Amino acid sequence: MRFRFLKDPDKSLAGSDPNALLENLGGPACILFTGQEPGRTRALVTLLHGNEPSGLFALHRWLHAAQQPRVNLLFIVASVHAALAEPRFSHRMLPRARDLNRCFRPPYDDEQGRLAQEILELLRVHRPEAVVDMHNTSGSGPSFGVCTHLDRQHDALVSLFTRRLVVSNLNLGALMDISDASCPTVTVEVGGRLDDEAHALAYEGLQRYAFAKRVLAQDEETDWGIEIFRDPIRLELREGVTLAYAEALRPGFDITLRSDIEHLNFGEVPADTPLGWVKDEPQSLFRATDAQGRCAVASLVRCEDGALYPSQSLKLFMITTNAAIAESDCLFYAVATDDADPTPGQPLRNIQ
């Protein structure tokens, strides 16, 4: 096993700060805290990406508080080696490694795949009633949850942390893809990886998750006041396309996005909002596919006199200003907005 197993460790494991906790763990770790009701278990997975520290910071505070959760609490801390690489908490994964949160489906034939397979085995053995996979966004932005299908169980879980929920069935090999009726699983993005508000939310949400009598919905209908964003589309770069972030067009790059573009996260972005500059037509630079498998680039962005704009009023989220992440993953996710419809997060309309 690549995972070190610890049961009910005392606060000495935490050390003086999160860096000391990382060093004390030394590698991937599975930590079980025995609950007041030891016949039930909830799991929290964190640090799938080594540069997303809020979950580990929450674990550090939890260890120092020396509290007993209501039910067993299983912490799975994954990419410790990536987080330990200098500078600390700056590497999403180690060089040449796959994104661990794209490895939760076969084949498990490399180091990241085997790590993902062990996480799945740990969850199978401990049989949690729910799983929260805690992340940070690479840029600054508000919190939100993600799940693969919409029901009251996923609503209830996400509501412990945030009031925004993205429903996405992209099936990218993320941990949340394992969600089923026996173990609802959600991703929670608590906010920017460098934001104190995100670290505070991670711990506050952990407290609610650890001590609530129930974290899943009961038979009665309940409205958690969650804003829903359905069927987002990812805007990705085509192979070999170069990207920069700046206040004006950067010579030598195919695409230059506004350096403050992350401030558009979750706000309504009208079609006349400049996003940046491009050297060619968007279809030759970007990739995007809708739920029906059709090319959706034209539904997302358009070019006018070399400037890049939304093709329609959009809500954007998971916007990154990290070119490496944009190149390996995506630039942002988007759903259309519709002023005539009060329901937020409408599916994108196809613009010819």
C-alpha positions as CSV (number, residue, x, y, z in Angstrom):
1,M,0.0,0.0,0.0
2,R,1.2,3.5,-0.8
3,F,-1.0,4.9,2.0
4,R,0.1,5.1,5.6
5,F,-2.8,4.3,7.9
6,L,-3.2,6.2,11.2
7,K,-6.0,5.8,13.8
8,D,-6.9,8.5,16.3
9,P,-3.5,10.3,16.2
10,D,-2.9,12.9,18.8
11,K,-2.2,16.5,17.9
12,S,1.5,16.0,17.9
13,L,1.0,14.7,14.3
14,A,0.0,18.3,13.3
15,G,3.2,19.9,14.4
16,S,3.5,23.6,14.6
17,D,2.0,24.4,11.2
18,P,0.7,22.7,8.0
19,N,4.2,22.3,6.6
20,A,5.1,20.3,9.7
21,L,2.0,18.2,9.2
22,L,3.0,17.5,5.6
23,E,6.5,16.4,6.8
24,N,5.1,14.2,9.5
25,L,2.8,12.5,7.0
26,G,5.7,12.0,4.6
27,G,3.5,10.5,1.9
28,P,-0.1,9.6,1.2
29,A,-2.1,9.0,4.4
30,C,-5.4,7.6,5.5
31,I,-6.4,8.9,9.0
32,L,-9.4,7.5,10.9
33,F,-10.9,9.4,13.8
34,T,-13.3,7.3,15.8
35,G,-16.7,8.8,16.2
36,Q,-19.3,8.9,19.0
37,E,-21.3,6.6,16.7
38,P,-18.6,4.2,15.5
39,G,-21.0,2.2,13.3
40,R,-21.1,5.0,10.8
41,T,-18.4,6.7,8.7
42,R,-18.0,9.8,6.6
43,A,-15.0,10.4,4.4
44,L,-13.2,13.6,3.4
45,V,-10.6,13.4,0.6
46,T,-8.1,16.2,0.2
47,L,-4.9,17.2,-1.5
48,L,-5.6,15.3,-4.7
49,H,-3.8,18.2,-6.1
50,G,-0.7,19.3,-4.3
51,N,-1.3,23.0,-4.8
52,E,-4.7,23.0,-3.2
53,P,-4.0,23.2,0.6
54,S,-7.3,24.2,2.3
55,G,-8.3,20.7,3.1
56,L,-4.9,20.0,4.7
57,F,-5.1,23.3,6.6
58,A,-8.5,22.1,7.9
59,L,-7.0,18.8,9.0
60,H,-4.2,20.7,10.8
61,R,-6.8,22.7,12.8
62,W,-8.9,19.6,13.5
63,L,-5.9,17.8,15.0
64,H,-5.1,20.7,17.2
65,A,-8.7,21.0,18.4
66,A,-8.6,17.3,19.5
67,Q,-12.4,16.8,18.9
68,Q,-14.3,13.6,18.5
69,P,-16.6,13.6,15.5
70,R,-20.2,12.4,15.8
71,V,-19.5,9.5,13.4
72,N,-16.1,8.0,12.2
73,L,-14.3,10.5,10.1
74,L,-11.9,9.2,7.5
75,F,-9.4,11.7,6.1
76,I,-7.6,10.6,2.9
77,V,-4.6,12.9,2.1
78,A,-3.3,12.0,-1.3
79,S,-0.7,14.1,-3.1
80,V,1.6,14.7,-0.2
81,H,4.8,14.3,-2.3
82,A,3.6,16.9,-4.8
83,A,2.7,19.3,-1.9
84,L,6.2,18.8,-0.4
85,A,8.0,19.6,-3.6
86,E,9.6,23.1,-3.3
87,P,8.1,25.6,-3.2
88,R,5.6,24.0,-1.0
89,F,1.9,23.8,-2.1
90,S,2.8,25.0,-5.6
91,H,2.8,21.8,-7.7
92,R,-0.6,20.4,-8.9
93,M,1.2,17.1,-9.5
94,L,4.9,16.1,-9.9
95,P,6.5,16.5,-13.3
96,R,5.3,14.1,-15.9
97,A,2.6,12.7,-13.6
98,R,-1.0,12.5,-14.6
99,D,-3.7,14.6,-12.9
100,L,-4.8,12.4,-10.0
101,N,-8.3,13.6,-10.3
102,R,-8.5,12.2,-13.8
103,C,-7.4,8.7,-12.7
104,F,-10.4,7.2,-11.0
105,R,-11.3,4.9,-13.9
106,P,-9.3,2.1,-15.6
107,P,-6.6,1.6,-16.6
108,Y,-4.7,2.0,-13.4
109,D,-1.4,1.3,-15.0
110,D,0.9,4.1,-13.8
111,E,1.8,5.5,-10.4
112,Q,-1.1,8.0,-10.3
113,G,-3.6,5.3,-11.4
114,R,-2.5,2.9,-8.7
115,L,-2.8,5.7,-6.1
116,A,-6.3,6.4,-7.3
117,Q,-7.1,2.7,-7.2
118,E,-5.9,2.5,-3.6
119,I,-8.1,5.5,-2.7
120,L,-11.1,3.6,-4.1
121,E,-10.1,0.5,-2.2
122,L,-9.9,2.5,1.1
123,L,-13.4,3.8,0.5
124,R,-14.7,0.3,-0.3
125,V,-13.2,-1.1,2.9
126,H,-14.5,1.7,5.2
127,R,-17.9,2.0,3.4
128,P,-18.6,5.7,4.2
129,E,-22.2,7.0,4.0
130,A,-20.9,10.1,2.1
131,V,-17.6,11.4,0.5
132,V,-16.5,15.0,0.2
133,D,-13.6,15.6,-2.1
134,M,-12.2,19.0,-1.1
135,H,-10.4,21.3,-3.6
136,N,-9.3,24.8,-4.2
137,T,-9.7,26.8,-7.4
138,S,-6.4,27.8,-9.1
139,G,-7.6,31.4,-9.2
140,S,-9.4,33.5,-6.7
141,G,-13.1,33.0,-6.7
142,P,-16.2,32.0,-4.7
143,S,-16.9,28.5,-3.4
144,F,-19.1,25.9,-5.2
145,G,-19.8,22.2,-5.3
146,V,-19.9,19.8,-8.2
147,C,-21.8,16.6,-8.6
148,T,-22.6,14.2,-11.5
149,H,-26.4,14.2,-11.1
150,L,-28.9,16.3,-9.2
151,D,-30.8,14.9,-6.2
152,R,-31.5,15.9,-2.6
153,Q,-28.6,13.9,-1.3
154,H,-26.0,15.8,-3.3
155,D,-27.8,19.1,-2.5
156,A,-27.7,18.3,1.2
157,L,-24.0,17.4,1.2
158,V,-23.0,20.5,-0.8
159,S,-25.1,22.8,1.4
160,L,-22.7,22.1,4.3
161,F,-20.1,24.1,2.5
162,T,-21.6,26.4,-0.2
163,R,-24.8,27.6,-1.9
164,R,-23.7,27.0,-5.5
165,L,-23.8,23.6,-7.2
166,V,-22.5,22.7,-10.7
167,V,-24.1,19.6,-12.1
168,S,-21.7,18.0,-14.6
169,N,-21.8,14.6,-16.3
170,L,-18.5,15.1,-18.2
171,N,-17.1,11.8,-16.8
172,L,-13.5,12.9,-16.8
173,G,-12.3,10.2,-14.3
174,A,-12.8,12.4,-11.2
175,L,-13.4,10.9,-7.8
176,M,-17.0,12.3,-7.8
177,D,-17.7,10.1,-10.8
178,I,-18.0,7.1,-8.4
179,S,-21.1,8.6,-6.7
180,D,-24.1,6.3,-6.3
181,A,-27.1,5.9,-4.0
182,S,-25.1,4.0,-1.4
183,C,-22.4,6.6,-1.2
184,P,-23.2,10.1,-2.5
185,T,-19.9,11.8,-3.5
186,V,-19.4,15.5,-4.2
187,T,-16.5,17.8,-5.1
188,V,-16.4,21.0,-3.0
189,E,-14.3,23.9,-4.3
190,V,-13.9,26.1,-1.2
191,G,-12.3,29.0,-3.1
192,G,-8.9,30.2,-4.2
193,R,-5.9,28.3,-3.0
194,L,-4.3,31.4,-1.7
195,D,-7.4,32.9,-0.1
196,D,-7.8,33.0,3.7
197,E,-11.6,32.9,3.2
198,A,-11.3,29.5,1.5
199,H,-9.2,28.1,4.3
200,A,-11.8,29.3,6.9
201,L,-14.7,27.8,4.8
202,A,-12.9,24.5,4.6
203,Y,-12.7,24.2,8.4
204,E,-16.2,25.5,9.0
205,G,-17.6,23.1,6.5
206,L,-15.6,20.3,8.0
207,Q,-17.1,21.1,11.4
208,R,-20.6,20.8,10.0
209,Y,-19.7,17.6,8.2
210,A,-18.2,16.0,11.2
211,F,-20.8,16.9,13.8
212,A,-24.1,16.9,12.0
213,K,-26.5,14.2,13.1
214,R,-27.3,13.7,9.4
215,V,-25.6,15.0,6.3
216,L,-27.9,13.3,3.8
217,A,-31.5,14.3,3.0
218,Q,-34.4,12.6,4.6
219,D,-37.7,11.6,3.0
220,E,-39.3,15.1,3.4
221,E,-38.6,17.6,0.6
222,T,-36.1,20.3,1.7
223,D,-35.0,23.4,-0.1
224,W,-31.4,24.3,0.7
225,G,-31.5,27.5,-1.4
226,I,-28.8,26.3,-3.8
227,E,-28.1,28.0,-7.1
228,I,-27.8,25.3,-9.8
229,F,-25.6,25.4,-12.8
230,R,-26.3,22.6,-15.3
231,D,-24.3,20.9,-18.0
232,P,-21.3,23.3,-18.1
233,I,-19.0,23.2,-21.2
234,R,-15.2,23.3,-20.9
235,L,-13.3,25.6,-23.1
236,E,-9.9,24.0,-23.8
237,L,-6.9,24.9,-25.9
238,R,-6.0,23.0,-29.0
239,E,-2.7,21.2,-29.1
240,G,0.3,23.5,-29.5
241,V,-1.7,26.7,-29.0
242,T,0.2,29.3,-26.9
243,L,-1.4,31.3,-24.1
244,A,-0.4,34.4,-22.0
245,Y,-2.2,36.6,-19.5
246,A,-1.6,40.4,-19.8
247,E,-3.2,43.8,-20.1
248,A,-2.8,43.9,-23.9
249,L,-2.0,41.5,-26.7
250,R,1.3,39.7,-26.1
251,P,3.4,39.3,-29.2
252,G,4.4,35.8,-30.0
253,F,1.3,34.2,-28.3
254,D,-1.8,32.8,-30.0
255,I,-4.1,33.9,-27.2
256,T,-3.7,36.6,-24.6
257,L,-6.4,36.6,-21.9
258,R,-7.0,39.5,-19.5
259,S,-4.8,39.3,-16.5
260,D,-7.9,40.0,-14.3
261,I,-10.2,37.5,-16.0
262,E,-10.6,35.4,-12.8
263,H,-12.7,38.3,-11.4
264,L,-15.4,37.2,-13.8
265,N,-15.9,33.9,-11.8
266,F,-19.6,33.3,-11.3
267,G,-20.7,36.7,-12.3
268,E,-22.9,37.3,-15.3
269,V,-20.6,38.0,-18.2
270,P,-22.5,39.9,-21.0
271,A,-21.6,39.3,-24.7
272,D,-19.8,42.7,-25.0
273,T,-17.3,41.9,-22.2
274,P,-13.7,41.7,-23.6
275,L,-12.0,38.5,-22.5
276,G,-8.7,39.0,-24.3
277,W,-7.1,38.9,-27.8
278,V,-6.6,36.2,-30.4
279,K,-4.4,35.8,-33.5
280,D,-6.8,33.5,-35.4
281,E,-10.4,32.4,-35.5
282,P,-11.6,30.8,-32.2
283,Q,-12.4,27.4,-33.8
284,S,-8.7,27.0,-34.7
285,L,-7.5,27.8,-31.2
286,F,-10.1,26.3,-28.9
287,R,-11.9,23.0,-28.3
288,A,-15.3,22.7,-26.6
289,T,-17.9,19.9,-26.8
290,D,-21.5,20.1,-25.6
291,A,-23.5,17.3,-23.9
292,Q,-24.5,16.0,-27.4
293,G,-20.9,15.7,-28.5
294,R,-21.1,18.7,-30.9
295,C,-18.5,21.4,-31.2
296,A,-19.5,24.3,-29.0
297,V,-16.7,26.8,-29.5
298,A,-19.1,29.2,-31.4
299,S,-21.5,29.0,-28.5
300,L,-18.9,30.2,-26.1
301,V,-16.6,32.8,-27.7
302,R,-16.3,35.0,-30.8
303,C,-13.6,37.2,-32.3
304,E,-14.2,40.8,-33.4
305,D,-11.2,42.8,-34.8
306,G,-8.8,40.5,-32.9
307,A,-10.5,40.8,-29.6
308,L,-12.1,37.9,-27.9
309,Y,-15.7,38.1,-26.5
310,P,-18.4,35.8,-25.2
311,S,-20.8,34.7,-27.9
312,Q,-23.7,35.2,-25.6
313,S,-24.3,36.1,-22.0
314,L,-22.5,33.5,-19.9
315,K,-21.7,32.6,-16.3
316,L,-18.1,31.4,-16.2
317,F,-16.4,29.5,-13.4
318,M,-13.2,27.7,-12.6
319,I,-11.4,30.4,-14.5
320,T,-7.6,30.0,-14.1
321,T,-4.8,32.5,-14.7
322,N,-2.2,29.7,-14.5
323,A,-1.2,29.0,-18.1
324,A,0.1,25.5,-17.2
325,I,-3.2,24.5,-15.8
326,A,-5.1,26.1,-18.7
327,E,-2.9,24.1,-21.1
328,S,-3.2,20.7,-19.3
329,D,-6.9,21.1,-18.2
330,C,-9.1,23.9,-19.4
331,L,-9.5,27.7,-19.4
332,F,-12.9,27.8,-17.8
333,Y,-16.3,26.2,-17.6
334,A,-19.4,28.0,-18.9
335,V,-23.2,28.0,-18.8
336,A,-25.5,30.4,-20.6
337,T,-27.7,32.9,-18.7
338,D,-31.1,33.8,-19.9
339,D,-32.6,37.1,-18.8
340,A,-36.1,35.9,-19.6
341,D,-35.8,32.8,-17.3
342,P,-35.3,33.3,-13.5
343,T,-33.7,29.8,-13.2
344,P,-29.9,30.3,-13.0
345,G,-27.4,28.3,-14.9
346,Q,-29.3,27.4,-18.1
347,P,-27.7,25.0,-20.7
348,L,-25.9,26.7,-23.5
349,R,-27.8,27.7,-26.5
350,N,-26.3,26.6,-29.8
351,I,-25.3,29.8,-31.7
352,Q,-24.8,29.2,-35.5
